[in-house]
């Protein structure tokens, strides 16, 4: 018998078994030593994952979508007119529509009866004469014969996830949720900001799996600050991850396949993800929306924010540099690089389900917690007809779980005093 040790035996569909011993540590700092690695198409045995077929298809689709994003991004600034805007002034590119079409096509091959809830529809694409470049981008990255792909195929695939594609009704349903590119503003900045392709599956009101692809992610965790991490370029070694979660099976990550230099071999090992172990709010690392300020949030009454600074003083917290979009903040918390993501709900801007669904399961399965500011779980069926909008009271709080209740109490007491 080996005292104070845990044994993990993982069997994969490829016949490879990985055994790792690791000690139990009571303190937060050695948490990363709990990570263990397994080589497989998925990071856990198929018999433990009820939706392993759906997850395998989702991983493959998101990897292809990330490759599409990287290739479109490389030509983004050399082709005039490629960046366009929707009515709400959010930058949208060929990649947004291409990702939605590609993932819709890939998923419909194996799961044609499962509807898709997604962000875009083809009406805007048609009116801006961007059908040709989208078809070209999709054709270059899908898994089946690109010669058979027509304009109508791509437009119908996009509209499969559109607002009027499927009436959910009031009862729970099974459906995919896709955010083609979360953090589009980051995407159009090139390699200076993170963006995420996010895909999840909801069954009877529960998020059962999620996949996030982040081509700009810095795998090397030795960076000193978020600003430092974002200064890397796509072509640098160690960039890009795909994160997966399956209900009851944990959250895992691995390197994305090298999309720019196919001669460079990278590890395909999966690594388990855990939230960080900080138990004090003053020690926590915070993320907030780029559209909001620390002063607009309740905790600013108690703590001042210091940006990316190791020398955080009394009554101060560390506020990581702004990221574009919400999903990369969930990714930060699920991977243990941030402790808290806090967002205030605003009446003038609805919170869309695709900005949060996949992040929620990744954080939950990594040991964290996601609620509204009243401590209630986010209800994906609050929008009973379209399943597209979340109505959190006050806002959304994402944490490592250890300081969740304390922050909720702070928000409640501050709000009551105002």
N, C-alpha and C positions, 0 to 999 in steps of 0.2 A: 504493500500500500504506500502510495506517495502522498504525504500530508499536504494540505493547502494547495492542491493542484487540481485543475480541471482537464478532462480529456475530451477531445472532439474528434470523432471519426466521421468523415464525410465521404459518401459514395456518390460518384457522378455517373451520368448516363454513358460516359465514355470509358467506364471501367477503372478510372483513376481514383485512388483513395488517398486522402491526405490526413495525416495524424499530427496534431500539434498539442503540446503541453504548454500551459502557461499558468503562472501563479495568480492568486487572487490578491489584488491590491486594494486597500481601503481608501487611499487618497486619490484625488482627481488626476494629478499629473502623470502617473504611469498608465493611464487608460489606453493610450495608443499601443502599449505592449500587449494588450489583449487581442489585438487584431491577428487573424490567422488567414491563411491563403488556401484556396482550392482551385484546381484546374478543371474547368467544365464549361459546357455551353451555358449552364446556369450554376449559381454558386451553392445550390442545395439539391438534395435528391428529389427527383420528380415525384416520388410517392408522398413527399411532405408538402408539395405545392399543388393544390387542387387545380389551379389555373396555370399550370406550367406551359401548356401549349400556347395559350394566349400570351404569356410572358415572353416565351421564345420568339413569337412573331413580333411582339412589340419591340424587343431589343433589336432584332434585325431591321425593322422599319426605322427606328430612331437612329441607328448607326448610319443607314443609308441617307437619312434626312440630314444628319450632321455633315456628311460628306458633300451633299448638295449645297448646304449653307457655306461651307468653306470655299467651294469653287465659285459660287456666285459672289461671295464677298471679295474674292481676289480680283474680280473684274468690275466691282461696284464703282470704283472711283476712276476707271478709265473709259467707261461707256456713259456718255452724256444722256441724261434722262432716265437712268435706271432707278433712281430714288424717287418715289412718288408719295403722296400724302392722301390720307382719308379725310373725311369731313371733320373728324375730331383732331386733326393735325398730327396724328401719330404717324411717324414715317413707316412706310410699308414698301417692301421691295419684292422683286421677283421671287426671292427665297421664301417669303411668307406663303405665297400662293403655291409655289413649287413643293414646299414641305407638306402642306395640307393635301395637295393632290397625290403626292407620292405615298404618304402614310395611308390615306384613304384607299388607294389602289392596292397597296400591299396587304392591308388588313382585310379588305373585302374578298381577297383570294381565298383565305382560310375561314373567315368568319363573316360571310355575306349577310347574315341575319342580324348582326349586332350593329345598331345605329351609332352614328358619330355626332358628338356635340363639339363644334369647333368655332373658330373665330371669324373666318372669312367666307365670302360668297363670291361667285364669279361675275356678278353684275358690275362691280367696280373694275374688275380686270378687263372685261369686254370694253367698257367705255373709255379705257385708257390705252387701248391697242397694245396690250402686253401679253396676249395669248401666245404668240409665237415663241418668245423667249422662255415662257413658263413651260410650254410643251417640250422645248429643247432641253431645259434643265432637268425635267422629270425623266425624259427618255434616257438621258445619260446615266441615271442612277437607280433605275428600278431593276428588279430582279428578273423580270421576264422580257420577252421579245419586244424591243422598243419599236420595231418596224410596224407593229400592229397597233401602236398607240396613235389615236386621232385627236384632233382638237376637242371634239365632243366628249371623248373619254376623259380628258383632263378636266374640262369644265364641269362635267357631271360628277367627277370625283370630288372636286372642290365643293360643289353644292350639296353633296351628301352630308357634309357637316354644317351646312348653312342653317339660318334661323328657321326657314320654312320647310326644311327637309323631312322632319319627322315630328309628329305630335306625341309627346311623352305620356300625357294623361296624368291623372292624380295618383295612380298606384306606382310603387317602386318598380324600376325597370333595370335591364342590363344594357349598358351603353359605354362607349369609349368617350373620354374627354381629352381633347388635344389643344395644346397651345403651340402653334407652328413655330413661332419664335417669341419667347418671352424676353423682353429687353431689346426690342428692335432699335431703340436709340443707341444702345451699346453696339448692336450689330453694324450700324452704319458708321460707327466711329472706327471701325477696323479692329485692330488687335488691342486697343487700349481699354476695352471694357468687356465684361462677361455677358453672354446671352445663353439661353437654354431652350432646347426643344423638349417639351414635356408631354407625356402621354400616360393616361391612367385608365383603369377599367372599374366601373361601378356595377355592383350586383346587389339588387334588393336594397339599395340605399347605402351600401357599404363600399368604400374604396378597397378593392382587393389586391390591386397591383399597381405599380407605377414605374415609369422609366424616364430618367432625365439625362439628356446628352448635352454636355457643355464643352464645345471644341476649344475654348480659350482657357480652360481651367489649368492652373499650375499644379502639377502633381507633386512636385517637391515642396514639402511642408516646412522647409527651413526658412521661408521668406520672413522678413522682419515686420512687414505691414501689408495691408491690403493694397496700398498704392504700389508698393514694390512688386506684389504679385501680378498686378495688372499691367506692369511695364513690359512683360515678356511678349514675344511675338508668336504667332501661330506656328512658325517654322522652327521654333526652338524645341529642343528635346524636352520631354516631360510634360507636354501640354495635352490637355483634353482628357475628359473622363466620361464614362457612362455610369450612372447610378441606378440601381434597381431595388425595388422593395416588393415583397409578397406578404400578404397577411399571415402572421405567425412564423415567418421564416427570416425576419431581420432585413436590414438594409445593407447593400453591398455596392462596391464600386470596382471598376477596372479601367485600364487605359483604353481610350478609343484607338481604333486602328489608325496607323499613320496615314493621313489623307493627302499629304503633300510630297512625301518622300517614301515611295513604296519599297525602296531598297533597304530602308532602316527597319530592323526587326524590333518589336516591342513585346513586353510580357503581356500575356492574356490572362494572367491570374486574377481571380476575384479576391478582394480584401473586405473584411467585415467593417462596417461603419458604426460608430457610437457617438452620441452627443458628448460634449465635454462634461467634466465633473465638478464644475464650480458651484459652490453652495451658498455663496454670498453675492448679493446683487452688486456690491461695490467692486467685486472681482470680475464680473461678467463683461463680455464683449458684445456690444449692441449693433444691430442693423436697423435702419429705418428707411422708409420710401424716399427716393431721391426728390420726390415732389413735396415732401414735408420736412419741417425743421424740428430739431430737438425741442425748441422752445414751444412748439405747438402740442407737445405731448405732456401728459400729466406728471411723469417722473421728473421733468425739468424743474419742478418746484423743490425737489429734494436733492437732485444731483445736477451738476454742470457736466457738459460733455467735452471730452478731450479727444481730438481726432488722431487715431493711429499713433499713440504715444505710450511708451512703456512706463513713463513716470506719472501714473495717475495718482493724484493726491486725494486727500480726505474730501468727502462729499463730491467726488467726481467719478465718472464712468468712462470707459473706453468706447468711443463711437467709431466703428470701422467706416472707411470711405464709402461713399454712395455707390450702389450697384444699380444698373438699369433693370427694371422689372422686379417681380416678387420671387420667382422661382429660384433665382440664384441665391437669395437670402435663405430660403428653405434649405438649399443645398449646403450653404455655409453652416447652418445649425446642425443638420443631419451628419455632416462630416466632422463636426467638433471644432471647426474654425471660428464659429461665433456661438454665443450662448443664447442670445435673444434676438428675435425679429418682432418689432411692434409697429402696428399700423393703425392709424385712426380712420374710421369710416367717415366719409363726407357725403352729404346729401346730394351734392352736385356731380358726384362720380360714383357710379354703381360698381360694386366689387364683383368681378366676373369669376365664374367657377373655374375656368381653365387657368387662371392665374394662381390657383391655390391647391387644386385637387391632388396632383401628383406630389407636390411638396408635403402635403399633410401626411400621406402614408409613409413617405421616406423619413420624416421626422419621428412619427409614431414608432415605426419599426426600429429606429436607431435609439429608442429610449426616451424620446422627448415628448412634448405635449403641445397641442394646438387647441385653443378655445377662443370664444369672443371675450370681451372685457368683463363679462358677468360670470365667466367660468363655464359657459355652456359650450358643448361641442358644436361645430359648424354644421348646419343642416343643409345638405345638398338638395333636398327635396322642398326647400322653402319656396322656390320658384316651381310650383307644381305642374306647370304646363310645358315650359321650355327647358328647365333644368340648367339655366345659363347664368343665374344671378344668385349670389349669397347675400343674406341680410344679417350680418353680425351686429349685435348691439354694442355700440361704442366703438368697436374696432376688433382687430385680430391680434392675438398674443401667441407667439411661437417661442418656446423655450426648451432648455435641456430637461425640464420637468422638476428639477431640484429646487428651483427658485420661482416656480410658476405661481404657487399660491401666495407667496410673499408679494410678488409684483401685483397680483390681482387685488390684494388687500390695500396696497399702496394706491392703486388707481381708484379703488372704491372710496377710500378715506379722503383723498385729494378732491375727487369729484363731489363728494358730499359737502366739503368745506367751501366749495366755490359757490 
